[in-house]
Amino acid sequence: MKVVLGSDHAGVELKHDLLGYLGELGYETVNVGVDKSEPPVDYPDYAEKVAAEIRDGNAERGILICGSGVGASVAANKIVGIRAGLTHDVYSAHQGVEHDNMNVLVLGSRVIGTQTARELAHAFLNAQFTGEERHLRRLSKVKILEEKCNQ
């Protein structure tokens, strides 16, 4: 599986750790930046870059990191076709994929540590959407909302 990772300045260190960790696990990774903690940059720019890689078929899933994870999550979810989830626990990381077909994991580098981030990434990337009728029905409603709000 090809995974795209992006971060603002606050998430650089955690992103680099995850790039190495995922590489060790055999994932092909794409780094869309940023690669330095200075100067500060804006998380919406990197949410857009992660989303573009997924939308264009260059990656199947993405991991997006900012300080709290909140801003990056808000930005990513404005992009058509992106289902981003901010998670702090393993259950949400895999359940978000299994039930909601989440395609971007959002992490807060100032909220969780490296080991937790690795566990969340592992759970997220190993999960599969169940495709159950109830989840398809709900995602269909989400798509309708997305289309209605983007007209």
FENURKA-V576284 format. One record per helix or strand. SS is the DSSP state (A for helix, B for strand). FROM is the first residue (numbers start at 1). TO is the last residue. Records with the same first field share a line. If there is no record, write none. Layout:
BEGIN
SS->FROM-TO ; FROM-TO
END
This chain:
BEGIN
B->2-7 ; 28-31 ; 61-66 ; 84-86 ; 104-108
A->9-24 ; 43-55 ; 70-76 ; 90-100 ; 114-126 ; 133-149
END
